[in-house]
């Protein structure tokens, strides 16, 4: 996210502008951008949405459209460099690569209609994800496999951490949320993004520890982070990994 401080003009409290949408050119790509005025905003903020396929801008109320254009022009280079890590063809294809627990696996469509999606190691020591079924179902079959693997990993890790804190877990669910990697309810229901299984094992462990820590501390205060560190000593490095690479996991299109 990039922000630029600007004095906000005063406006009637009753006025509320609707968000506007347009396209912006960045490095030869046309990206949709949502521009929203905010009464309390004192700066322009520009955010790349998870997956790198859209932008969101918040501006002070009454900002002239020329200033929006000037801002986008000035920081076009910044956007280009940040978006460079997102591939335009981030979809799943035969012969492509997919990370599983942080290890790159080559995707191999078997050409058969029936069979179980599974991992093998070929004669060259390369990790291969073998997928059967119709070619057009390749992405969906891989997503189904990843969801199953994510559940197995997280159920195991959550059980370990929950035993350590002396708390019980009511349920664990897998979702494809973009705004957060996991959540914990007051009733002990944990929810995780199954895409985390593409991250290194240490990061998966951190996510499990993070949500289990919420069973004791429903906040992000000092006591919570101290407990998180006790459950997962690599908390800080895992948080940094997700901050650097998390959007790339969201960018992968399995449809």
SULBEL-V327515 format. One record per pair of residues at least 4 apart in sequence whose C-alpha atoms are under 7 Angstrom apart, sorted by the first residue. I is the first residue (numbers start at 1). GAP is how many residues later the second one is. If there is no record, write none. Layout:
i: [I;I]
gap: [GAP;GAP]
//
This chain:
i: [1;1;1;1;2;2;2;3;3;3;3;4;4;4;5;5;5;6;6;6;7;8;8;8;8;9;9;17;18;19;19;19;19;20;20;20;21;21;21;21;22;22;22;23;23;23;23;24;24;24;24;25;25;25;26;26;26;26;27;31;31;32;32;33;33;33;34;34;34;35;35;35;36;36;36;37;37;37;37;38;38;38;38;39;39;41;41;42;43;43;44;44;44;45;45;45;46;46;46;47;47;47;48;48;48;48;49;49;49;49;50;50;50;51;51;51;51;52;52;52;52;59;63;64;65;66;67;68;69;70;71;72;75;76;77;78;79;80;86;86;90;90;90;91;91;91;92;92;92;92;94;94;94;95;95;95;96;96;97;97;97;97;98;98;98;98;99;99;99;99;100;100;100;100;100;101;101;101;101;101;102;102;102;102;105;105;105;106;106;106;107;107;107;108;108;108;108;109;109;109;110;110;110;111;112;112;113;113;113;114;114;115;116;117;117;117;117;118;118;118;119;119;119;119;120;120;120;121;121;121;121;122;122;131;133;134;137;138;139;139;139;140;140;140;141;142;143;143;144;145;146;146;146;147;147;148;149;150;150;150;151;151;152;153;154;154;155;156;157;157;157;158;158;158;158;159;160;161;161;161;161;162;162;162;162;163;167;169;169;170;170;171;171;171;172;172;172;173;173;173;174;174;174;174;175;175;175;175;176;176;177;177;178;181;181;182;182;182;182;183;183;183;183;184;184;184;184;184;184;185;185;188;190;195;196;197;199;199;200;201;202;202;203;203;204;205;206;206;206;206;207;208;209;209;209;209;210;210;213;213;213;213;214;214;217;219;220;220;221;222;223;224;225;226;227;228;228;229;229;234;235;236;237;238;239;240;241;242;245;246;247;248]
gap: [44;45;46;47;43;44;45;40;41;42;43;39;40;41;37;38;39;36;37;38;35;33;34;52;53;52;53;20;18;15;16;17;18;14;15;16;11;12;13;14;10;11;12;7;8;9;10;6;7;8;9;4;5;6;4;50;53;54;53;22;23;22;23;21;22;23;21;22;23;21;22;23;21;22;23;21;22;23;24;20;21;22;23;21;22;18;19;18;16;17;14;15;16;12;13;14;10;11;12;8;9;10;4;6;7;8;4;5;6;7;128;197;200;196;197;199;200;31;34;195;199;4;4;4;4;4;4;4;4;4;4;4;4;4;4;4;4;4;162;165;161;162;163;161;162;163;4;47;161;162;13;14;15;11;12;13;10;11;7;8;9;10;6;7;8;9;4;5;6;99;4;5;97;98;99;96;97;98;99;100;96;97;98;99;22;23;24;21;22;23;21;22;23;20;21;22;23;21;22;23;20;21;22;21;20;21;19;20;21;18;19;17;16;13;14;15;28;11;12;13;8;9;10;11;7;8;9;4;5;6;7;4;5;7;4;4;4;4;4;115;116;4;114;115;4;4;4;111;4;4;4;48;51;4;47;4;4;4;44;47;4;23;4;4;4;54;4;4;4;48;51;4;50;51;54;4;4;4;48;51;70;4;5;6;50;4;48;19;20;18;19;17;18;19;17;18;19;17;18;19;17;18;19;20;16;17;18;19;17;18;4;16;72;11;12;9;10;11;29;7;8;9;28;4;5;6;7;27;30;4;5;27;21;54;8;7;4;5;4;4;4;36;4;35;4;4;4;26;29;32;4;4;4;19;22;23;4;18;4;11;14;15;4;5;7;5;4;5;4;4;4;4;4;4;4;4;7;4;6;4;4;4;4;4;4;4;4;4;4;4;4;4]
//
